[in-house]
């Protein structure tokens, strides 16, 4: 009986931690929720690209959005101003190279003026 309870406890703990990682997006980046949007952040050296999708995971036109990414690299935070590029994404350049999966937040202002925030751990 004790072994069965222990096994059930281990399985429950394992299943909870298995889903704890951030999802991968269609562009290869990490996804986080930001209000009614999903935000996918893709980082390549100094370049930060942000793709926005709705709750149904359909791409949202990036024109009219603006944003800022505040990311930690080497123990220091960097602010990256994000502007629309080709209607599909917001993009900006950091002052120095960033790790592939930096921690931080992406703050977006939607065309209607509402502000949302996505946290990346």
C-alpha positions as CSV (number, residue, x, y, z in Angstrom):
1,X,0.0,0.0,0.0
2,X,2.8,2.4,0.9
3,X,4.6,1.7,-2.3
4,X,1.5,2.3,-4.4
5,X,0.9,5.7,-2.6
6,X,4.6,6.6,-3.1
7,X,4.4,5.7,-6.8
8,X,1.3,7.8,-7.3
9,X,2.9,10.8,-5.5
10,X,6.0,10.5,-7.7
11,X,4.0,10.3,-10.9
12,X,1.9,13.3,-9.9
13,X,4.9,15.4,-9.1
14,X,6.7,14.4,-12.3
15,X,3.6,15.2,-14.5
16,X,3.3,18.6,-13.0
17,X,7.0,19.5,-13.7
18,X,6.9,18.1,-17.2
19,X,4.5,20.8,-18.4
20,X,6.3,23.6,-16.6
21,X,8.5,24.7,-19.5
22,X,7.5,27.4,-21.9
23,X,5.9,26.4,-25.2
24,X,7.8,26.8,-28.5
25,X,6.2,28.9,-31.2
26,X,6.0,28.5,-34.9
27,X,9.0,30.8,-35.3
28,X,11.2,28.8,-32.9
29,X,10.9,31.2,-30.0
30,X,9.4,31.0,-26.5
31,X,5.7,31.9,-26.0
32,X,4.2,33.7,-23.0
33,X,0.7,35.1,-22.4
34,X,0.1,38.8,-22.4
35,X,-3.5,39.7,-21.7
36,X,-5.6,38.3,-24.5
37,X,-2.5,37.8,-26.7
38,X,0.3,35.2,-27.0
39,X,3.8,36.7,-27.5
40,X,6.6,34.7,-29.1
41,X,10.1,36.1,-28.5
42,X,12.9,35.1,-30.8
43,X,16.4,36.3,-30.0
44,X,19.4,36.0,-32.3
45,X,22.5,37.8,-31.0
46,X,21.4,41.5,-30.6
47,X,18.2,41.2,-32.6
48,X,14.9,40.6,-30.7
49,X,11.8,39.7,-32.8
50,X,8.4,39.5,-31.2
51,X,5.4,37.8,-32.9
52,X,1.9,38.4,-31.7
53,X,-1.0,35.9,-31.9
54,X,-4.5,35.9,-30.5
55,X,-6.0,33.4,-28.1
56,X,-6.7,31.0,-31.0
57,X,-3.0,31.2,-31.9
58,X,-3.7,33.0,-35.2
59,X,-1.1,35.7,-36.1
60,X,-2.1,39.3,-35.3
61,X,-1.1,42.2,-37.6
62,X,1.9,43.9,-35.8
63,X,1.3,47.3,-37.4
64,X,0.0,49.7,-34.8
65,X,1.7,47.9,-31.9
66,X,4.7,49.2,-30.2
67,X,6.7,47.7,-27.4
68,X,9.7,47.4,-25.2
69,X,11.7,44.3,-24.2
70,X,13.5,44.5,-20.8
71,X,15.9,41.6,-20.8
72,X,18.6,40.4,-18.5
73,X,22.0,39.6,-20.0
74,X,25.2,39.1,-18.0
75,X,23.5,40.2,-14.8
76,X,22.5,43.6,-16.4
77,X,19.1,44.6,-17.9
78,X,18.9,45.9,-21.4
79,X,15.9,47.8,-22.8
80,X,15.1,47.1,-26.4
81,X,12.6,49.3,-28.2
82,X,10.4,47.2,-30.5
83,X,8.8,48.6,-33.7
84,X,6.7,46.9,-36.4
85,X,8.5,45.3,-39.3
86,X,6.7,44.0,-42.4
87,X,3.4,43.8,-40.5
88,X,4.3,40.4,-39.1
89,X,6.5,41.2,-36.1
90,X,8.0,43.8,-33.9
91,X,11.8,44.0,-33.9
92,X,14.6,45.8,-32.2
93,X,18.3,45.7,-31.5
94,X,20.0,45.4,-28.1
95,X,23.2,47.2,-27.3
96,X,25.0,43.9,-26.8
97,X,24.5,40.3,-27.7
98,X,21.8,38.5,-25.7
99,X,21.7,34.8,-24.7
100,X,19.4,32.7,-26.8
101,X,16.7,32.5,-24.1
102,X,17.0,35.7,-21.9
103,X,14.8,36.3,-18.9
104,X,12.7,39.4,-18.8
105,X,9.5,41.0,-19.9
106,X,8.0,42.3,-23.1
107,X,5.6,45.2,-22.7
108,X,3.3,45.9,-25.6
109,X,0.9,48.7,-26.4
110,X,-1.9,47.6,-28.7
111,X,-3.4,49.9,-31.4
112,X,-6.3,50.6,-29.0
113,X,-3.9,51.9,-26.4
114,X,-4.2,49.0,-24.0
115,X,-0.9,47.8,-22.5
116,X,-0.1,44.1,-21.8
117,X,3.0,42.4,-20.6
118,X,4.5,38.9,-21.2
119,X,7.0,37.5,-18.7
120,X,9.8,35.2,-19.9
121,X,11.5,33.1,-17.1
